[in-house]
Amino acid sequence: VIHPEDCIDCTACVAECPVEAIYAEADVPADFQSGVEFNASEARRIKDSGHDAIVKKKDPLPTAAQRKAELGY
């Protein structure tokens, strides 16, 4: 999730996402508009619980390669 108040709208994460799952706010497809509020509330919940933002790349999940193949990446 991306915290809407902490995001500086630089769109750097858009190009870095390996499965093209991140969009600039103005470019979120209609199919994913319902996820915008979920993202905002989940980001606030995580931050309010005291968890820090992710600031460095993590290892991919064990199922990442399979999921990328399913998506055609």
All heavy atoms as TSV, in Angstrom:
chain	resi	resn	atom	element	x	y	z
A	1	VAL	N	N	0.845	-1.185	0.000
A	1	VAL	CA	C	0.000	0.000	0.000
A	1	VAL	C	C	0.886	1.243	0.000
A	1	VAL	O	O	2.024	1.199	0.445
A	1	VAL	CB	C	-0.976	0.019	1.194
A	1	VAL	CG1	C	-1.952	-1.125	1.109
A	1	VAL	CG2	C	-0.268	-0.004	2.515
A	2	ILE	N	N	0.358	2.312	-0.503
A	2	ILE	CA	C	1.065	3.586	-0.561
A	2	ILE	C	C	0.258	4.597	0.240
A	2	ILE	O	O	-0.922	4.803	-0.017
A	2	ILE	CB	C	1.233	4.050	-2.020
A	2	ILE	CG1	C	2.056	3.017	-2.786
A	2	ILE	CG2	C	1.874	5.436	-2.067
A	2	ILE	CD1	C	2.096	3.232	-4.282
A	3	HIS	N	N	0.910	5.224	1.222
A	3	HIS	CA	C	0.219	6.171	2.081
A	3	HIS	C	C	-0.068	7.449	1.291
A	3	HIS	O	O	0.849	8.111	0.808
A	3	HIS	CB	C	1.057	6.486	3.323
A	3	HIS	CG	C	0.261	7.082	4.421
A	3	HIS	ND1	N	-0.235	8.363	4.361
A	3	HIS	CD2	C	-0.160	6.560	5.601
A	3	HIS	CE1	C	-0.917	8.608	5.469
A	3	HIS	NE2	N	-0.884	7.530	6.235
A	4	PRO	N	N	-1.340	7.823	1.128
A	4	PRO	CA	C	-1.685	8.960	0.277
A	4	PRO	C	C	-1.167	10.305	0.783
A	4	PRO	O	O	-0.879	11.188	-0.029
A	4	PRO	CB	C	-3.206	8.941	0.231
A	4	PRO	CG	C	-3.628	8.167	1.428
A	4	PRO	CD	C	-2.524	7.189	1.715
A	5	GLU	N	N	-1.014	10.463	2.110
A	5	GLU	CA	C	-0.506	11.738	2.609
A	5	GLU	C	C	1.020	11.800	2.589
A	5	GLU	O	O	1.598	12.879	2.523
A	5	GLU	CB	C	-1.001	12.016	4.040
A	5	GLU	CG	C	-2.450	12.470	4.093
A	5	GLU	CD	C	-3.429	11.307	4.124
A	5	GLU	OE1	O	-3.132	10.280	4.762
A	5	GLU	OE2	O	-4.501	11.417	3.496
A	6	ASP	N	N	1.692	10.657	2.646
A	6	ASP	CA	C	3.154	10.621	2.622
A	6	ASP	C	C	3.711	10.617	1.200
A	6	ASP	O	O	4.850	11.022	0.978
A	6	ASP	CB	C	3.677	9.394	3.363
A	6	ASP	CG	C	3.413	9.453	4.851
A	6	ASP	OD1	O	3.051	10.539	5.345
A	6	ASP	OD2	O	3.568	8.418	5.531
A	7	CYS	N	N	2.932	10.151	0.256
A	7	CYS	CA	C	3.367	10.092	-1.139
A	7	CYS	C	C	3.561	11.512	-1.672
A	7	CYS	O	O	2.727	12.384	-1.478
A	7	CYS	CB	C	2.310	9.373	-1.974
A	7	CYS	SG	S	2.670	9.329	-3.738
A	8	ILE	N	N	4.683	11.733	-2.366
A	8	ILE	CA	C	4.958	13.061	-2.927
A	8	ILE	C	C	4.613	13.136	-4.411
A	8	ILE	O	O	4.979	14.080	-5.093
A	8	ILE	CB	C	6.421	13.482	-2.675
A	8	ILE	CG1	C	7.385	12.500	-3.353
A	8	ILE	CG2	C	6.685	13.598	-1.176
A	8	ILE	CD1	C	8.825	12.977	-3.368
A	9	ASP	N	N	3.916	12.130	-4.913
A	9	ASP	CA	C	3.446	12.092	-6.305
A	9	ASP	C	C	4.566	12.229	-7.325
A	9	ASP	O	O	4.386	12.829	-8.388
A	9	ASP	CB	C	2.375	13.162	-6.541
A	9	ASP	CG	C	1.133	12.913	-5.713
A	9	ASP	OD1	O	0.757	11.735	-5.550
A	9	ASP	OD2	O	0.536	13.890	-5.221
A	10	CYS	N	N	5.738	11.652	-7.026
A	10	CYS	CA	C	6.855	11.707	-7.972
A	10	CYS	C	C	6.712	10.653	-9.066
A	10	CYS	O	O	7.380	10.727	-10.084
A	10	CYS	CB	C	8.186	11.533	-7.241
A	10	CYS	SG	S	8.464	9.874	-6.582
A	11	THR	N	N	5.888	9.657	-8.875
A	11	THR	CA	C	5.607	8.525	-9.766
A	11	THR	C	C	6.804	7.612	-10.002
A	11	THR	O	O	6.774	6.778	-10.898
A	11	THR	CB	C	4.986	8.955	-11.120
A	11	THR	OG1	O	5.948	9.635	-11.903
A	11	THR	CG2	C	3.736	9.792	-10.917
A	12	ALA	N	N	7.863	7.725	-9.208
A	12	ALA	CA	C	9.024	6.842	-9.364
A	12	ALA	C	C	8.639	5.378	-9.171
A	12	ALA	O	O	9.168	4.498	-9.844
A	12	ALA	CB	C	10.128	7.240	-8.390
A	13	CYS	N	N	7.711	5.105	-8.265
A	13	CYS	CA	C	7.313	3.724	-8.000
A	13	CYS	C	C	6.556	3.112	-9.180
A	13	CYS	O	O	6.558	1.890	-9.363
A	13	CYS	CB	C	6.478	3.641	-6.732
A	13	CYS	SG	S	4.986	4.657	-6.760
A	14	VAL	N	N	5.927	3.929	-9.982
A	14	VAL	CA	C	5.155	3.423	-11.127
A	14	VAL	C	C	6.070	2.645	-12.065
A	14	VAL	O	O	5.791	1.498	-12.437
A	14	VAL	CB	C	4.444	4.573	-11.870
A	14	VAL	CG1	C	3.760	4.067	-13.130
A	14	VAL	CG2	C	3.434	5.255	-10.953
A	15	ALA	N	N	7.183	3.233	-12.434
A	15	ALA	CA	C	8.121	2.580	-13.358
A	15	ALA	C	C	8.861	1.418	-12.695
A	15	ALA	O	O	9.274	0.478	-13.378
A	15	ALA	CB	C	9.121	3.600	-13.882
A	16	GLU	N	N	9.034	1.459	-11.382
A	16	GLU	CA	C	9.793	0.431	-10.676
A	16	GLU	C	C	9.001	-0.831	-10.381
A	16	GLU	O	O	9.579	-1.879	-10.138
A	16	GLU	CB	C	10.359	0.986	-9.371
A	16	GLU	CG	C	11.441	2.009	-9.574
A	16	GLU	CD	C	12.630	1.474	-10.351
A	16	GLU	OE1	O	13.083	0.340	-10.084
A	16	GLU	OE2	O	13.099	2.191	-11.249
A	17	CYS	N	N	7.680	-0.756	-10.403
A	17	CYS	CA	C	6.861	-1.923	-10.084
A	17	CYS	C	C	7.046	-2.989	-11.166
A	17	CYS	O	O	6.725	-2.748	-12.330
A	17	CYS	CB	C	5.383	-1.536	-9.973
A	17	CYS	SG	S	4.355	-2.945	-9.524
A	18	PRO	N	N	7.546	-4.186	-10.789
A	18	PRO	CA	C	7.853	-5.206	-11.799
A	18	PRO	C	C	6.627	-5.804	-12.477
A	18	PRO	O	O	6.763	-6.414	-13.535
A	18	PRO	CB	C	8.629	-6.268	-11.020
A	18	PRO	CG	C	8.198	-6.085	-9.613
A	18	PRO	CD	C	7.892	-4.615	-9.447
A	19	VAL	N	N	5.451	-5.631	-11.918
A	19	VAL	CA	C	4.243	-6.191	-12.538
A	19	VAL	C	C	3.229	-5.107	-12.890
A	19	VAL	O	O	2.055	-5.400	-13.096
A	19	VAL	CB	C	3.591	-7.281	-11.645
A	19	VAL	CG1	C	4.480	-8.505	-11.555
A	19	VAL	CG2	C	3.252	-6.738	-10.278
A	20	GLU	N	N	3.693	-3.877	-12.966
A	20	GLU	CA	C	2.852	-2.749	-13.372
A	20	GLU	C	C	1.558	-2.665	-12.566
A	20	GLU	O	O	0.477	-2.469	-13.111
A	20	GLU	CB	C	2.584	-2.823	-14.871
A	20	GLU	CG	C	3.861	-2.774	-15.687
A	20	GLU	CD	C	3.641	-2.955	-17.174
A	20	GLU	OE1	O	2.486	-2.932	-17.632
A	20	GLU	OE2	O	4.640	-3.129	-17.882
A	21	ALA	N	N	1.687	-2.802	-11.230
A	21	ALA	CA	C	0.526	-2.773	-10.345
A	21	ALA	C	C	0.327	-1.420	-9.684
A	21	ALA	O	O	-0.615	-1.251	-8.915
A	21	ALA	CB	C	0.678	-3.848	-9.272
A	22	ILE	N	N	1.204	-0.458	-9.969
A	22	ILE	CA	C	1.108	0.864	-9.361
A	22	ILE	C	C	0.829	1.876	-10.464
A	22	ILE	O	O	1.446	1.833	-11.533
A	22	ILE	CB	C	2.405	1.235	-8.619
A	22	ILE	CG1	C	2.710	0.196	-7.539
A	22	ILE	CG2	C	2.288	2.634	-8.006
A	22	ILE	CD1	C	4.053	0.393	-6.861
A	23	TYR	N	N	-0.110	2.767	-10.201
A	23	TYR	CA	C	-0.490	3.798	-11.168
A	23	TYR	C	C	-0.399	5.168	-10.522
A	23	TYR	O	O	-0.622	5.311	-9.320
A	23	TYR	CB	C	-1.940	3.594	-11.624
A	23	TYR	CG	C	-2.187	2.272	-12.297
A	23	TYR	CD1	C	-2.576	1.164	-11.559
A	23	TYR	CD2	C	-2.037	2.138	-13.666
A	23	TYR	CE1	C	-2.801	-0.054	-12.170
A	23	TYR	CE2	C	-2.260	0.921	-14.283
A	23	TYR	CZ	C	-2.638	-0.172	-13.536
A	23	TYR	OH	O	-2.866	-1.375	-14.138
A	24	ALA	N	N	-0.115	6.169	-11.326
A	24	ALA	CA	C	-0.261	7.541	-10.846
A	24	ALA	C	C	-1.736	7.732	-10.519
A	24	ALA	O	O	-2.614	7.135	-11.164
A	24	ALA	CB	C	0.193	8.531	-11.911
A	25	GLU	N	N	-2.020	8.550	-9.519
A	25	GLU	CA	C	-3.403	8.696	-9.054
A	25	GLU	C	C	-4.378	9.033	-10.188
A	25	GLU	O	O	-5.477	8.493	-10.254
A	25	GLU	CB	C	-3.476	9.763	-7.972
A	25	GLU	CG	C	-4.822	9.846	-7.312
A	25	GLU	CD	C	-4.851	10.786	-6.122
A	25	GLU	OE1	O	-3.827	11.410	-5.804
A	25	GLU	OE2	O	-5.914	10.893	-5.507
A	26	ALA	N	N	-3.973	9.875	-11.098
A	26	ALA	CA	C	-4.852	10.277	-12.196
A	26	ALA	C	C	-5.028	9.180	-13.247
A	26	ALA	O	O	-5.926	9.260	-14.086
A	26	ALA	CB	C	-4.296	11.540	-12.862
A	27	ASP	N	N	-4.178	8.144	-13.192
A	27	ASP	CA	C	-4.202	7.091	-14.210
A	27	ASP	C	C	-4.749	5.755	-13.723
A	27	ASP	O	O	-4.660	4.764	-14.431
A	27	ASP	CB	C	-2.782	6.869	-14.752
A	27	ASP	CG	C	-2.204	8.095	-15.423
A	27	ASP	OD1	O	-2.996	8.914	-15.941
A	27	ASP	OD2	O	-0.969	8.244	-15.426
A	28	VAL	N	N	-5.317	5.712	-12.523
A	28	VAL	CA	C	-5.843	4.456	-12.000
A	28	VAL	C	C	-7.019	4.021	-12.887
A	28	VAL	O	O	-7.981	4.764	-13.055
A	28	VAL	CB	C	-6.310	4.600	-10.536
A	28	VAL	CG1	C	-6.957	3.310	-10.041
A	28	VAL	CG2	C	-5.146	4.994	-9.645
A	29	PRO	N	N	-6.929	2.807	-13.478
A	29	PRO	CA	C	-8.019	2.337	-14.333
A	29	PRO	C	C	-9.334	2.210	-13.555
A	29	PRO	O	O	-9.328	1.968	-12.341
A	29	PRO	CB	C	-7.541	0.956	-14.799
A	29	PRO	CG	C	-6.065	0.976	-14.625
A	29	PRO	CD	C	-5.812	1.857	-13.438
A	30	ALA	N	N	-10.418	2.340	-14.254
A	30	ALA	CA	C	-11.748	2.262	-13.634
A	30	ALA	C	C	-11.924	0.964	-12.852
A	30	ALA	O	O	-12.545	0.958	-11.787
A	30	ALA	CB	C	-12.833	2.397	-14.691
A	31	ASP	N	N	-11.368	-0.143	-13.360
A	31	ASP	CA	C	-11.498	-1.436	-12.687
A	31	ASP	C	C	-10.873	-1.434	-11.293
A	31	ASP	O	O	-11.230	-2.248	-10.455
A	31	ASP	CB	C	-10.831	-2.543	-13.499
A	31	ASP	CG	C	-11.573	-2.859	-14.789
A	31	ASP	OD1	O	-12.695	-2.344	-14.974
A	31	ASP	OD2	O	-11.019	-3.608	-15.605
A	32	PHE	N	N	-9.920	-0.529	-11.049
A	32	PHE	CA	C	-9.199	-0.509	-9.780
A	32	PHE	C	C	-9.566	0.682	-8.896
A	32	PHE	O	O	-9.001	0.853	-7.819
A	32	PHE	CB	C	-7.694	-0.506	-10.021
A	32	PHE	CG	C	-7.205	-1.714	-10.793
A	32	PHE	CD1	C	-6.368	-1.554	-11.870
A	32	PHE	CD2	C	-7.590	-2.991	-10.434
A	32	PHE	CE1	C	-5.921	-2.649	-12.582
A	32	PHE	CE2	C	-7.153	-4.096	-11.139
A	32	PHE	CZ	C	-6.305	-3.933	-12.222
A	33	GLN	N	N	-10.520	1.484	-9.294
A	33	GLN	CA	C	-10.905	2.656	-8.509
A	33	GLN	C	C	-11.383	2.271	-7.111
A	33	GLN	O	O	-11.141	2.997	-6.150
A	33	GLN	CB	C	-11.994	3.464	-9.226
A	33	GLN	CG	C	-11.490	4.299	-10.372
A	33	GLN	CD	C	-10.551	5.407	-9.905
A	33	GLN	OE1	O	-10.742	6.013	-8.863
A	33	GLN	NE2	N	-9.534	5.672	-10.702
A	34	SER	N	N	-12.033	1.137	-6.993
A	34	SER	CA	C	-12.524	0.714	-5.679
A	34	SER	C	C	-11.377	0.426	-4.718
A	34	SER	O	O	-11.559	0.473	-3.503
A	34	SER	CB	C	-13.418	-0.514	-5.802
A	34	SER	OG	O	-12.672	-1.609	-6.312
A	35	GLY	N	N	-10.196	0.160	-5.232
A	35	GLY	CA	C	-9.037	-0.120	-4.392
A	35	GLY	C	C	-8.368	1.122	-3.841
A	35	GLY	O	O	-7.562	1.028	-2.915
A	36	VAL	N	N	-8.695	2.293	-4.373
A	36	VAL	CA	C	-8.046	3.527	-3.932
A	36	VAL	C	C	-8.342	3.800	-2.461
A	36	VAL	O	O	-7.431	4.076	-1.671
A	36	VAL	CB	C	-8.451	4.716	-4.824
A	36	VAL	CG1	C	-7.929	6.029	-4.261
A	36	VAL	CG2	C	-7.943	4.509	-6.249
A	37	GLU	N	N	-9.592	3.699	-2.056
A	37	GLU	CA	C	-9.942	3.938	-0.658
A	37	GLU	C	C	-9.397	2.830	0.237
A	37	GLU	O	O	-8.953	3.088	1.351
A	37	GLU	CB	C	-11.453	4.086	-0.471
A	37	GLU	CG	C	-11.853	4.414	0.955
A	37	GLU	CD	C	-11.140	5.635	1.549
A	37	GLU	OE1	O	-10.919	6.620	0.823
A	37	GLU	OE2	O	-10.784	5.586	2.743
A	38	PHE	N	N	-9.428	1.589	-0.237
A	38	PHE	CA	C	-8.845	0.498	0.544
A	38	PHE	C	C	-7.371	0.769	0.800
A	38	PHE	O	O	-6.881	0.613	1.915
A	38	PHE	CB	C	-9.015	-0.843	-0.161
A	38	PHE	CG	C	-8.223	-1.941	0.492
A	38	PHE	CD1	C	-8.693	-2.554	1.646
A	38	PHE	CD2	C	-7.003	-2.336	-0.024
A	38	PHE	CE1	C	-7.958	-3.552	2.266
A	38	PHE	CE2	C	-6.258	-3.329	0.599
A	38	PHE	CZ	C	-6.737	-3.941	1.737
A	39	ASN	N	N	-6.637	1.170	-0.240
A	39	ASN	CA	C	-5.222	1.481	-0.098
A	39	ASN	C	C	-5.019	2.560	0.961
A	39	ASN	O	O	-4.167	2.438	1.830
A	39	ASN	CB	C	-4.636	1.930	-1.436
A	39	ASN	CG	C	-3.209	2.397	-1.303
A	39	ASN	OD1	O	-2.276	1.609	-1.265
A	39	ASN	ND2	N	-3.024	3.713	-1.207
A	40	ALA	N	N	-5.807	3.625	0.891
A	40	ALA	CA	C	-5.659	4.737	1.831
A	40	ALA	C	C	-5.933	4.297	3.266
A	40	ALA	O	O	-5.156	4.602	4.176
A	40	ALA	CB	C	-6.579	5.888	1.438
A	41	SER	N	N	-7.008	3.558	3.477
A	41	SER	CA	C	-7.340	3.138	4.843
A	41	SER	C	C	-6.336	2.119	5.366
A	41	SER	O	O	-5.951	2.168	6.544
A	41	SER	CB	C	-8.765	2.595	4.925
A	41	SER	OG	O	-8.922	1.463	4.117
A	42	GLU	N	N	-5.882	1.220	4.520
A	42	GLU	CA	C	-4.897	0.226	4.943
A	42	GLU	C	C	-3.549	0.890	5.241
A	42	GLU	O	O	-2.878	0.544	6.217
A	42	GLU	CB	C	-4.741	-0.849	3.861
A	42	GLU	CG	C	-3.923	-2.031	4.278
A	42	GLU	CD	C	-4.552	-2.880	5.375
A	42	GLU	OE1	O	-5.691	-2.642	5.814
A	42	GLU	OE2	O	-3.861	-3.808	5.829
A	43	ALA	N	N	-3.161	1.871	4.437
A	43	ALA	CA	C	-1.913	2.593	4.680
A	43	ALA	C	C	-1.974	3.329	6.015
A	43	ALA	O	O	-1.007	3.320	6.785
A	43	ALA	CB	C	-1.639	3.568	3.546
A	44	ARG	N	N	-3.105	3.949	6.299
A	44	ARG	CA	C	-3.255	4.648	7.583
A	44	ARG	C	C	-3.221	3.664	8.754
A	44	ARG	O	O	-2.593	3.922	9.787
A	44	ARG	CB	C	-4.559	5.442	7.595
A	44	ARG	CG	C	-4.515	6.673	6.738
A	44	ARG	CD	C	-5.804	7.510	6.867
A	44	ARG	NE	N	-5.898	8.421	5.748
A	44	ARG	CZ	C	-6.629	8.216	4.649
A	44	ARG	NH1	N	-7.375	7.140	4.530
A	44	ARG	NH2	N	-6.640	9.105	3.675
A	45	ARG	N	N	-3.882	2.522	8.599
A	45	ARG	CA	C	-3.901	1.508	9.657
A	45	ARG	C	C	-2.483	1.029	9.950
A	45	ARG	O	O	-2.075	0.939	11.117
A	45	ARG	CB	C	-4.779	0.322	9.254
A	45	ARG	CG	C	-4.909	-0.738	10.352
A	45	ARG	CD	C	-5.560	-2.013	9.832
A	45	ARG	NE	N	-4.754	-2.706	8.849
A	45	ARG	CZ	C	-3.694	-3.456	9.138
A	45	ARG	NH1	N	-3.273	-3.599	10.374
A	45	ARG	NH2	N	-3.026	-4.079	8.173
A	46	ILE	N	N	-1.723	0.753	8.922
A	46	ILE	CA	C	-0.351	0.271	9.102
A	46	ILE	C	C	0.510	1.340	9.771
A	46	ILE	O	O	1.228	1.060	10.723
A	46	ILE	CB	C	0.244	-0.169	7.754
A	46	ILE	CG1	C	-0.473	-1.433	7.262
A	46	ILE	CG2	C	1.745	-0.398	7.869
A	46	ILE	CD1	C	-0.169	-1.796	5.825
A	47	LYS	N	N	0.421	2.562	9.290
A	47	LYS	CA	C	1.224	3.644	9.875
A	47	LYS	C	C	0.812	3.899	11.316
A	47	LYS	O	O	1.671	4.055	12.196
A	47	LYS	CB	C	1.078	4.911	9.048
A	47	LYS	CG	C	1.981	6.035	9.522
A	47	LYS	CD	C	1.907	7.233	8.609
A	47	LYS	CE	C	2.866	8.318	9.085
A	47	LYS	NZ	N	2.862	9.468	8.177
A	48	ASP	N	N	-0.477	3.927	11.584
A	48	ASP	CA	C	-0.962	4.184	12.937
A	48	ASP	C	C	-0.578	3.074	13.917
A	48	ASP	O	O	-0.515	3.298	15.119
A	48	ASP	CB	C	-2.475	4.386	12.948
A	48	ASP	CG	C	-2.910	5.672	12.261
A	48	ASP	OD1	O	-2.049	6.531	11.984
A	48	ASP	OD2	O	-4.128	5.790	11.980
A	49	SER	N	N	-0.311	1.877	13.397
A	49	SER	CA	C	0.092	0.767	14.266
A	49	SER	C	C	1.571	0.841	14.623
A	49	SER	O	O	2.065	0.016	15.381
A	49	SER	CB	C	-0.230	-0.576	13.605
A	49	SER	OG	O	0.650	-0.806	12.515
A	50	GLY	N	N	2.273	1.839	14.058
A	50	GLY	CA	C	3.673	2.039	14.401
A	50	GLY	C	C	4.665	1.418	13.450
A	50	GLY	O	O	5.866	1.494	13.664
A	51	HIS	N	N	4.191	0.802	12.385
A	51	HIS	CA	C	5.107	0.201	11.412
A	51	HIS	C	C	5.730	1.284	10.538
A	51	HIS	O	O	5.059	2.224	10.128
A	51	HIS	CB	C	4.363	-0.808	10.531
A	51	HIS	CG	C	3.995	-2.056	11.247
A	51	HIS	ND1	N	2.853	-2.167	12.019
A	51	HIS	CD2	C	4.621	-3.244	11.338
A	51	HIS	CE1	C	2.789	-3.376	12.527
A	51	HIS	NE2	N	3.855	-4.060	12.130
A	52	ASP	N	N	7.008	1.124	10.262
A	52	ASP	CA	C	7.707	2.059	9.399
A	52	ASP	C	C	7.411	1.767	7.935
A	52	ASP	O	O	7.037	0.651	7.563
A	52	ASP	CB	C	9.219	1.967	9.619
A	52	ASP	CG	C	9.634	2.467	10.991
A	52	ASP	OD1	O	8.957	3.367	11.513
A	52	ASP	OD2	O	10.629	1.943	11.527
A	53	ALA	N	N	7.625	2.767	7.107
A	53	ALA	CA	C	7.479	2.601	5.665
A	53	ALA	C	C	8.589	1.690	5.142
A	53	ALA	O	O	9.673	1.605	5.729
A	53	ALA	CB	C	7.564	3.959	4.970
A	54	ILE	N	N	8.313	1.017	4.053
A	54	ILE	CA	C	9.341	0.212	3.392
A	54	ILE	C	C	10.234	1.184	2.632
A	54	ILE	O	O	9.759	1.941	1.786
A	54	ILE	CB	C	8.704	-0.807	2.426
A	54	ILE	CG1	C	7.818	-1.767	3.210
A	54	ILE	CG2	C	9.787	-1.553	1.651
A	54	ILE	CD1	C	6.954	-2.652	2.335
A	55	VAL	N	N	11.520	1.160	2.942
A	55	VAL	CA	C	12.435	2.109	2.317
A	55	VAL	C	C	13.531	1.433	1.513
A	55	VAL	O	O	14.389	2.096	0.938
A	55	VAL	CB	C	13.065	3.065	3.357
A	55	VAL	CG1	C	11.988	3.955	3.965
A	55	VAL	CG2	C	13.802	2.292	4.432
A	56	LYS	N	N	13.512	0.091	1.476
A	56	LYS	CA	C	14.474	-0.610	0.639
A	56	LYS	C	C	13.804	-1.843	0.044
A	56	LYS	O	O	12.810	-2.351	0.570
A	56	LYS	CB	C	15.734	-0.999	1.409
A	56	LYS	CG	C	15.508	-1.989	2.522
A	56	LYS	CD	C	16.809	-2.306	3.231
A	56	LYS	CE	C	16.563	-3.382	4.289
A	56	LYS	NZ	N	17.782	-3.806	4.921
A	57	LYS	N	N	14.352	-2.293	-1.059
A	57	LYS	CA	C	13.782	-3.417	-1.781
A	57	LYS	C	C	13.835	-4.687	-0.943
A	57	LYS	O	O	14.827	-4.975	-0.293
A	57	LYS	CB	C	14.542	-3.635	-3.093
A	57	LYS	CG	C	13.958	-4.702	-3.978
A	57	LYS	CD	C	14.686	-4.769	-5.294
A	57	LYS	CE	C	14.065	-5.821	-6.183
A	57	LYS	NZ	N	14.710	-5.851	-7.496
A	58	LYS	N	N	12.747	-5.421	-0.955
A	58	LYS	CA	C	12.674	-6.696	-0.254
A	58	LYS	C	C	12.782	-7.826	-1.269
A	58	LYS	O	O	12.561	-7.619	-2.466
A	58	LYS	CB	C	11.345	-6.818	0.493
A	58	LYS	CG	C	11.189	-5.849	1.638
A	58	LYS	CD	C	9.902	-6.135	2.371
A	58	LYS	CE	C	9.810	-5.310	3.629
A	58	LYS	NZ	N	8.674	-5.715	4.463
A	59	ASP	N	N	13.085	-9.022	-0.780
A	59	ASP	CA	C	13.111	-10.185	-1.649
A	59	ASP	C	C	11.694	-10.477	-2.130
A	59	ASP	O	O	10.731	-10.275	-1.387
A	59	ASP	CB	C	13.646	-11.412	-0.905
A	59	ASP	CG	C	15.123	-11.291	-0.571
A	59	ASP	OD1	O	15.848	-10.602	-1.313
A	59	ASP	OD2	O	15.543	-11.894	0.435
A	60	PRO	N	N	11.549	-10.960	-3.369
A	60	PRO	CA	C	10.211	-11.281	-3.865
A	60	PRO	C	C	9.609	-12.451	-3.089
A	60	PRO	O	O	10.324	-13.275	-2.523
A	60	PRO	CB	C	10.435	-11.648	-5.329
A	60	PRO	CG	C	11.887	-11.926	-5.466
A	60	PRO	CD	C	12.590	-11.223	-4.357
A	61	LEU	N	N	8.295	-12.510	-3.083
A	61	LEU	CA	C	7.605	-13.634	-2.465
A	61	LEU	C	C	7.937	-14.907	-3.236
A	61	LEU	O	O	8.249	-14.850	-4.441
A	61	LEU	CB	C	6.096	-13.403	-2.475
A	61	LEU	CG	C	5.597	-12.229	-1.633
A	61	LEU	CD1	C	4.106	-12.012	-1.874
A	61	LEU	CD2	C	5.879	-12.462	-0.168
A	62	PRO	N	N	7.860	-16.074	-2.601
A	62	PRO	CA	C	8.178	-17.334	-3.281
A	62	PRO	C	C	7.327	-17.584	-4.530
A	62	PRO	O	O	7.756	-18.288	-5.443
A	62	PRO	CB	C	7.909	-18.410	-2.221
A	62	PRO	CG	C	7.952	-17.701	-0.925
A	62	PRO	CD	C	7.531	-16.281	-1.191
A	63	THR	N	N	6.146	-17.010	-4.579
A	63	THR	CA	C	5.248	-17.235	-5.722
A	63	THR	C	C	5.372	-16.158	-6.795
A	63	THR	O	O	4.612	-16.155	-7.758
A	63	THR	CB	C	3.798	-17.268	-5.221
A	63	THR	OG1	O	3.520	-16.040	-4.532
A	63	THR	CG2	C	3.552	-18.448	-4.286
A	64	ALA	N	N	6.335	-15.250	-6.665
A	64	ALA	CA	C	6.438	-14.113	-7.578
A	64	ALA	C	C	6.675	-14.537	-9.026
A	64	ALA	O	O	6.029	-14.029	-9.936
A	64	ALA	CB	C	7.535	-13.160	-7.121
A	65	ALA	N	N	7.586	-15.456	-9.260
A	65	ALA	CA	C	7.899	-15.867	-10.631
A	65	ALA	C	C	6.674	-16.475	-11.303
A	65	ALA	O	O	6.374	-16.188	-12.456
A	65	ALA	CB	C	9.065	-16.843	-10.643
A	66	GLN	N	N	5.959	-17.327	-10.568
A	66	GLN	CA	C	4.759	-17.943	-11.117
A	66	GLN	C	C	3.703	-16.883	-11.440
A	66	GLN	O	O	3.075	-16.927	-12.491
A	66	GLN	CB	C	4.192	-18.966	-10.138
A	66	GLN	CG	C	2.895	-19.609	-10.599
A	66	GLN	CD	C	2.309	-20.549	-9.566
A	66	GLN	OE1	O	2.974	-20.948	-8.618
A	66	GLN	NE2	N	1.046	-20.887	-9.750
A	67	ARG	N	N	3.513	-15.933	-10.536
A	67	ARG	CA	C	2.509	-14.887	-10.739
A	67	ARG	C	C	2.857	-14.008	-11.927
A	67	ARG	O	O	1.985	-13.652	-12.721
A	67	ARG	CB	C	2.365	-14.046	-9.465
A	67	ARG	CG	C	1.306	-12.988	-9.558
A	67	ARG	CD	C	-0.080	-13.589	-9.643
A	67	ARG	NE	N	-1.048	-12.524	-9.625
A	67	ARG	CZ	C	-2.188	-12.550	-10.301
A	67	ARG	NH1	N	-2.513	-13.608	-11.009
A	67	ARG	NH2	N	-3.016	-11.542	-10.239
A	68	LYS	N	N	4.138	-13.652	-12.058
A	68	LYS	CA	C	4.573	-12.860	-13.202
A	68	LYS	C	C	4.299	-13.596	-14.513
A	68	LYS	O	O	3.845	-13.014	-15.482
A	68	LYS	CB	C	6.046	-12.496	-13.072
A	68	LYS	CG	C	6.303	-11.396	-12.079
A	68	LYS	CD	C	7.776	-11.149	-11.865
A	68	LYS	CE	C	8.423	-10.511	-13.062
A	68	LYS	NZ	N	9.817	-10.120	-12.819
A	69	ALA	N	N	4.561	-14.909	-14.522
A	69	ALA	CA	C	4.305	-15.713	-15.726
A	69	ALA	C	C	2.808	-15.729	-16.050
A	69	ALA	O	O	2.410	-15.596	-17.210
A	69	ALA	CB	C	4.822	-17.127	-15.534
A	70	GLU	N	N	1.978	-15.862	-15.013
A	70	GLU	CA	C	0.525	-15.855	-15.211
A	70	GLU	C	C	0.050	-14.543	-15.808
A	70	GLU	O	O	-0.890	-14.495	-16.592
A	70	GLU	CB	C	-0.194	-16.095	-13.884
A	70	GLU	CG	C	-0.047	-17.481	-13.342
A	70	GLU	CD	C	-0.542	-17.611	-11.903
A	70	GLU	OE1	O	-1.000	-16.616	-11.319
A	70	GLU	OE2	O	-0.450	-18.732	-11.360
A	71	LEU	N	N	0.704	-13.446	-15.412
A	71	LEU	CA	C	0.327	-12.126	-15.898
A	71	LEU	C	C	0.979	-11.779	-17.233
A	71	LEU	O	O	0.694	-10.731	-17.810
A	71	LEU	CB	C	0.678	-11.056	-14.856
A	71	LEU	CG	C	-0.103	-11.149	-13.544
A	71	LEU	CD1	C	0.492	-10.208	-12.507
A	71	LEU	CD2	C	-1.578	-10.852	-13.766
A	72	GLY	N	N	1.892	-12.638	-17.690
A	72	GLY	CA	C	2.531	-12.417	-18.980
A	72	GLY	C	C	3.734	-11.495	-18.925
A	72	GLY	O	O	4.111	-10.902	-19.935
A	73	TYR	N	N	4.397	-11.408	-17.774
A	73	TYR	CA	C	5.588	-10.571	-17.641
A	73	TYR	C	C	6.841	-11.410	-17.687
A	73	TYR	O	O	6.923	-12.478	-17.300
A	73	TYR	CB	C	5.560	-9.778	-16.338
A	73	TYR	CG	C	4.423	-8.791	-16.283
A	73	TYR	CD1	C	3.271	-9.070	-15.582
A	73	TYR	CD2	C	4.511	-7.577	-16.939
A	73	TYR	CE1	C	2.226	-8.167	-15.526
A	73	TYR	CE2	C	3.472	-6.666	-16.895
A	73	TYR	CZ	C	2.331	-6.973	-16.191
A	73	TYR	OH	O	1.302	-6.076	-16.150
